[in-house]
């Protein structure tokens, strides 16, 4: 994503935002695995392999379509920026929704919480 961000096609801040969202979902997967012993690898029927195929598709799209810009709010964006920004927003929203759902479920399982447990 850094390589795509330093190219002429995608803004670095947009590429790193999409990468941040992806890493947040990865962190959720690892933490959820530790808490529940379940390994949920896919979200919205898409896993890491499908995301990589999507990035390959965006790269092919850039090669065929070339560089184009759209002015939004005084800033220049490419269509690839908009796709990656949308993906980043979806990743962050999925992370937040899943974290809150798991926290709610864990609170129902252990209403007393960790505060009432003795220290070792």
C-alpha positions in Angstrom: 0.0 0.0 0.0 2.9 2.3 0.6 4.1 1.6 -2.9 0.7 2.4 -4.3 0.6 5.5 -2.2 3.8 6.9 -3.5 2.7 6.3 -7.1 1.1 8.9 -9.3 -2.3 7.1 -9.1 -3.2 6.9 -5.4 -2.7 9.4 -2.6 -0.5 8.2 0.3 -2.9 9.2 3.0 -5.7 7.3 1.3 -3.6 4.2 0.8 -2.4 4.2 4.4 -6.0 4.7 5.7 -7.1 1.6 3.8 -4.0 -0.2 5.2 -4.9 1.0 8.7 -8.5 -0.4 8.3 -7.1 -3.7 7.1 -4.7 -3.9 10.1 -7.5 -3.1 12.5 -9.5 -6.1 11.2 -6.3 -8.2 11.5 -5.9 -7.1 15.2 -9.6 -7.9 15.8 -9.2 -11.4 14.4 -6.1 -12.1 16.6 -7.7 -10.8 19.7 -11.1 -12.5 19.1 -9.2 -15.7 18.6 -7.5 -15.4 22.0 -10.8 -14.5 23.7 -13.2 -17.0 22.1 -10.9 -19.6 20.6 -12.7 -19.0 17.2 -10.7 -17.9 14.2 -12.9 -15.6 12.0 -10.9 -14.9 8.9 -13.5 -13.4 6.6 -15.9 -10.4 6.8 -18.8 -9.8 4.5 -17.9 -13.1 2.7 -14.5 -11.7 1.8 -11.2 -12.9 3.2 -7.6 -11.8 2.8 -7.2 -13.6 -0.6 -10.2 -11.8 -2.0 -8.8 -8.5 -0.8 -5.5 -9.2 -2.5 -7.3 -10.1 -5.7 -9.2 -6.8 -5.4 -5.9 -5.0 -5.1 -4.6 -6.8 -8.2 -7.8 -5.7 -10.0 -7.2 -2.1 -8.9 -3.6 -2.3 -10.3 -4.9 -3.6 -13.6 -7.5 -0.9 -13.7 -4.8 1.7 -13.1 -2.7 0.2 -15.9 -5.6 0.2 -18.4 -7.4 3.4 -17.5 -4.5 5.6 -16.6 -4.4 8.6 -14.3 -7.5 10.7 -13.9 -8.5 13.2 -11.2 -11.7 14.4 -9.6 -12.0 17.6 -7.6 -13.8 17.1 -4.3 -13.9 19.8 -1.7 -10.9 21.6 -3.3 -8.8 18.4 -3.2 -7.9 16.3 -6.2 -8.7 12.6 -5.9 -8.5 9.7 -8.4 -11.2 7.1 -8.8 -8.7 4.6 -7.2 -8.5 6.9 -4.1 -12.3 6.8 -3.8 -12.4 3.0 -4.0 -9.6 2.6 -1.4 -11.1 5.3 0.9 -14.5 3.4 0.7 -12.7 0.2 1.5 -11.0 1.8 4.5 -14.2 3.2 5.8 -15.9 -0.3 5.5 -12.9 -1.9 7.3 -13.0 0.6 10.2 -16.8 0.3 10.5 -16.6 -3.6 10.5 -13.9 -3.4 13.2 -16.0 -1.1 15.4 -19.2 -3.1 14.9 -17.5 -6.4 15.7 -15.6 -5.1 18.7 -18.8 -3.6 20.2 -20.7 -6.9 19.6 -18.1 -9.0 21.1 -17.8 -6.7 24.1 -21.5 -6.9 24.6 -21.5 -10.7 24.4 -18.6 -10.9 26.9 -20.3 -8.5 29.3 -23.4 -10.8 29.3 -21.2 -13.9 29.8 -19.3 -12.4 32.8 -21.4 -9.5 34.3 -19.2 -9.1 37.3 -16.2 -8.5 35.0 -12.6 -8.8 35.7 -12.7 -6.2 38.6 -14.0 -8.8 41.1 -11.4 -11.4 40.3 -8.5 -11.9 42.7 -5.0 -11.0 41.5 -2.5 -13.8 41.3 
